[in-house]
Amino acid sequence: MLLLLVGGLFGLGAHADRRGDGQRTTNARLVMRNIRQAVDLYRLETGRDCPDGLDELFRLRILMKRPVDPWGRPFELVCPGAHDRDGVDLRSVGTDGRSGTDDDVTSWD
């Protein structure tokens, strides 16, 4: 089984607290890109379209760590995506911790 070794980038999440929100947004987008790559690898290895969630990618060792956003919260994953129908939609709830607000970082923006 191929492993996606992106643990270093997932470590950016909770440790970005000294940086401004602009850097945190950039870090969130980097982790999202790696999650999307992990879903692509999941599809190749399992023949299924969508994982049940990020925990499944971790259990299968496609992700080496459970990804959290730069604010220390889990990413939201929707598969298949409403915005990316062939892929996944990912969301970080941002500073306020609430989904659907202006500070959210999404994979489709």
TAFEN-V657930 format. One record per backbone hydrogen bond with DSSP energy under -1.0 kcal/mol. CO is the residue of the C=O (numbers start at 1). NH is the residue of the N-H. E is the energy in kcal/mol with one decimal. If there is no record, write none. Layout:
[[CO:NH:E] [CO:NH:E]]
//
This chain:
[[4:6:-1.3] [6:10:-1.7] [7:11:-1.5] [9:12:-1.4] [10:13:-1.3] [13:16:-1.3] [16:19:-1.7] [20:24:-1.8] [21:25:-2.6] [22:26:-1.9] [23:27:-2.5] [24:28:-2.6] [25:29:-2.2] [26:30:-1.9] [27:31:-2.2] [28:32:-2.4] [29:33:-2.2] [30:34:-1.6] [31:35:-2.2] [32:36:-2.5] [33:37:-1.8] [34:38:-2.0] [35:39:-2.2] [36:40:-2.1] [37:41:-2.3] [38:42:-2.5] [39:43:-2.3] [40:44:-1.9] [41:45:-2.5] [42:46:-2.6] [43:47:-1.9] [53:57:-1.1] [54:58:-1.7] [55:59:-3.0] [56:60:-2.3] [57:62:-2.3] [57:63:-2.0] [58:61:-1.5] [69:72:-2.6] [73:69:-3.9] [76:91:-2.0] [78:89:-2.6] [84:81:-1.1] [84:87:-1.7] [87:81:-1.7] [89:78:-2.5] [90:107:-2.2] [91:76:-2.9] [92:105:-2.3] [101:104:-1.8] [105:92:-3.0]]
//
